[in-house]
Amino acid sequence: MGAVFVPQDEVSPNNNSILKQVQQETSINFPALQYKKPKILPQRSFIPEPQPELPRLPIPESVQPTQPASIPVMSKTIALVKEFEGFRSQAYWDTDGTPVIGYGLSKIGGKSVNIGDRIEQNEADHALEKQLQAIQTQIEQAVTVKLNAHQLGALTSIAFNVGVEGIKNSTLLRKVNAQDYLGAANEFLRWNKANVGGRLVTLAGLSRRRQAERELFLTPVD
């Protein structure tokens, strides 16, 4: 009879009785097997080693999000402002007591105008267009509906005259954003008063200007 192979992982206390039976039947002496309880190793949780942080690469300018550029100010808007502001080469006092020059500009190149300052017309033209472009951009940001070029030009003109913040908080802009365009057009006519000596006075020049801006606002674009 050949030897009997007992796999090591099957050795148990009951295997010794099997060996005794084999010894009796074959007269072969087998050493007694000792059962050893397997040693259970403590479980250890795996903690990965921290990886070094990779350097962040700069985003190319070609894929960086950018604000949409404002459209150029219409020539009609520039002409309207020039018509009602008029050009003066020497600084003068505006109706609210602010020193202005050229086309009613209170600042040239970021510097406040002082009485006694002088300006050439081409320099004033450039300063006016730059100022109108900045105002138009702010108006575009405040408007939540799509405007045509005439509507945007009319709003830019009135904002140049009364101030952007005044228009931002006005019923005029609220009606524009509500798409009540006829109601908004009629709001232009209400802005025909100026502070003269601490009193709000209706001025004929402002009334004509507001009427011109209203007409531009309502003019369809070809």
Buried (B, 14 or more C-beta within 10 A) or exposed (E): EEEEEBEEEEBEEEBBEBBEEBEEEEEEEBEEBEEEEEEEEEEEEEEEEEEEEEEEEEEEEEEEEEEEEBEEBBEBBBEBBBEBBEBBEEBEEBBEEEBBBBBBBBEBEEEEBEEEBEBEEEBBBBBBBBBBBBBBBBBBEBBEEEBEBBBBBBBBBBBBBBEBEBBBEBEBBBBBEEEBBEBBBBBBEEBBEBEEEEEEEEBEEBBEBBEBBBBBBBBEEE
